[in-house]
Structure formats: C-alpha cells, structure tokens
Amino acid sequence: MINQIRSCPACRSQVSRRASRCPHCGRPMFRSVWPVVLLIVAVVGILWLVFAGVGQAAKERAIQEQREANSLQDYDRAMKRATGN
C-alpha cells in the first residue's frame, strides 16, 4: 500500500495525501505536476517520431517514383533517337 501520509512543507505536520490544505496551518497542498508533464512530453515525442517517420517515408517514395519516371523518359528518348523517330 502506498504511503497515504505526507509532511506539510510549512509546519511539518502529518497530512493525508488526499487533503487539499494542511488541517493545522491551512497551507495549500499541491500535487506534483512533473509526472503529468513528463507523460505529455513523452506522448508528444512519440507522436512526432511516428508522424515524422511517415512523412519521411512518403517523401522517399515520391523521390523514388520521380527517379523511375525520369529513367523511363530517358529510355524513351534514347529509343526514339536510335530508331530515328
């Protein structure tokens, strides 16, 4: 079971983790936001990597198709020159 008690930073009294304020001194008890921030950064980073990879693959495919089209055009020109058409 996770420790359900923590210390108040202001008065050092024991306070429940569910409490929004210290019952002794009234100081607001904030939860740490770092786990949430790290989770958001991780998700955004993973999504960026996935979509950047998809975009890169599409660019590479388009470049390859263009190269193939250029090769076919060059072949057609060479054949027309060779046959005299």
Steps between C-alpha positions, in 0.01 A plus 500: 500500500629848410580734787185708551663756732741778411655791684381858458790710365398795719430350845636143456175348628379172358232552234301255291600486132133561413484827695497818294617710801695431815247468785751653743631810321265527199777493237379369161637153424585474132566179318810475289434582136826349371359153430226655287746728320733209429212289371388777263856554373543127444172466309574805283850370431374158398232649276756730340732208428217294353366774275845627402588146397182468294569833329859403427392167350249678276768745383741218423227314307422812295868554422538137390190524277636818342834331433323205338291734285812690392673173413206395284497837324875475436452147364220617268715787369793267438278253316355777280849621414616148424206427270505844339144597604 
